[in-house]
Amino acid sequence: MGIQDIIEGKKQWRAHMARVKALPPDYQIVYKEIQRYLFKVGPTDLLGDSLLPGLVDFFEEGVAAGKGVLQLTGNDVAAFCDDLIKDSPTYAQIYQESIDSK
């Protein structure tokens, strides 16, 4: 990974977070909780696989439709997160597989 890759990654992240900050406050709160949850669980590709950008797209569509954020996610936001990443490998799974293969 070169310096250009790092710079480009930071630009993408800043643009992504600008989109998040443009959401209504309740959407921002839920987004940040989802982000915190996903960072703990550790899916291996949050930005490149369009997981987080796709979530912002989903939230922007909900705002345009006049829906509340919990109408989109349901009351159990952790279960919503688990559904988002159910088919994505996590760092914990990769680590466990590496231990099991020894």
C-alpha positions as CSV (number, residue, x, y, z in Angstrom):
1,M,0.0,0.0,0.0
2,G,1.6,3.2,-1.2
3,I,1.1,6.8,0.0
4,Q,-1.3,7.4,-2.9
5,D,-3.5,4.6,-1.7
6,I,-3.6,6.0,1.8
7,I,-4.5,9.5,0.6
8,E,-7.2,8.1,-1.7
9,G,-8.6,6.0,1.2
10,K,-8.8,9.1,3.4
11,K,-10.5,11.1,0.7
12,Q,-13.1,8.3,0.3
13,W,-13.6,8.1,4.0
14,R,-14.1,11.9,4.4
15,A,-16.6,11.9,1.6
16,H,-18.4,9.0,3.1
17,M,-18.6,10.7,6.5
18,A,-19.8,14.0,4.9
19,R,-22.8,12.0,3.6
20,V,-23.4,10.6,7.1
21,K,-23.3,14.1,8.6
22,A,-25.9,15.2,6.0
23,L,-28.4,12.7,7.5
24,P,-31.0,13.7,10.1
25,P,-29.7,13.4,13.7
26,D,-31.6,10.2,14.5
27,Y,-30.2,8.5,11.4
28,Q,-26.7,9.7,12.4
29,I,-27.0,8.2,15.8
30,V,-28.1,4.8,14.5
31,Y,-25.5,4.9,11.8
32,K,-22.7,5.5,14.4
33,E,-24.0,2.7,16.5
34,I,-24.0,0.3,13.5
35,Q,-20.5,1.5,12.6
36,R,-19.3,0.9,16.1
37,Y,-20.9,-2.6,16.1
38,L,-19.4,-3.5,12.8
39,F,-15.9,-2.3,13.8
40,K,-16.1,-4.6,16.9
41,V,-17.4,-7.6,15.0
42,G,-14.9,-7.0,12.2
43,P,-16.2,-7.8,8.7
44,T,-13.1,-7.8,6.6
45,D,-14.3,-5.2,4.0
46,L,-16.5,-2.4,5.2
47,L,-15.8,0.2,2.6
48,G,-14.6,-1.7,-0.4
49,D,-17.5,-4.1,-0.4
50,S,-19.9,-1.1,-0.3
51,L,-21.3,-2.2,3.1
52,L,-21.1,1.2,4.8
53,P,-21.7,3.2,1.6
54,G,-24.7,1.0,0.8
55,L,-26.0,1.6,4.3
56,V,-25.8,5.4,3.8
57,D,-27.6,4.9,0.4
58,F,-30.3,2.9,2.2
59,F,-30.6,5.6,4.9
60,E,-30.8,8.4,2.3
61,E,-33.6,6.6,0.6
62,G,-35.4,6.3,3.9
63,V,-35.0,10.0,4.6
64,A,-36.4,10.8,1.1
65,A,-39.4,8.5,1.7
66,G,-40.0,10.3,5.0
67,K,-39.5,7.2,7.2
68,G,-37.9,7.1,10.6
69,V,-34.7,5.2,10.9
70,L,-36.1,2.5,13.1
71,Q,-38.8,1.8,10.5
72,L,-35.9,0.8,8.3
73,T,-33.7,-1.1,10.7
74,G,-36.3,-2.4,13.2
75,N,-36.0,-1.9,17.0
76,D,-33.2,-4.5,17.3
77,V,-30.3,-2.7,15.5
78,A,-27.8,-5.4,16.4
79,A,-29.9,-8.0,14.6
80,F,-30.1,-5.7,11.6
81,C,-26.3,-5.6,11.7
82,D,-26.0,-9.3,11.9
83,D,-28.2,-9.7,8.9
84,L,-26.0,-7.2,7.0
85,I,-22.9,-9.2,7.5
86,K,-24.2,-12.8,7.7
87,D,-22.4,-13.8,4.5
88,S,-19.3,-11.7,5.1
89,P,-16.1,-13.2,6.5
90,T,-15.0,-11.5,9.8
91,Y,-11.5,-11.2,11.2
92,A,-12.6,-13.4,14.1
93,Q,-13.7,-16.2,11.7
94,I,-10.4,-15.9,9.7
95,Y,-8.4,-16.1,12.9
96,Q,-10.4,-19.1,14.1
97,E,-9.9,-20.9,10.8
98,S,-6.2,-20.3,11.0
99,I,-6.0,-21.8,14.5
100,D,-8.2,-24.8,13.4
101,S,-5.9,-25.5,10.5
102,K,-2.8,-25.9,12.6
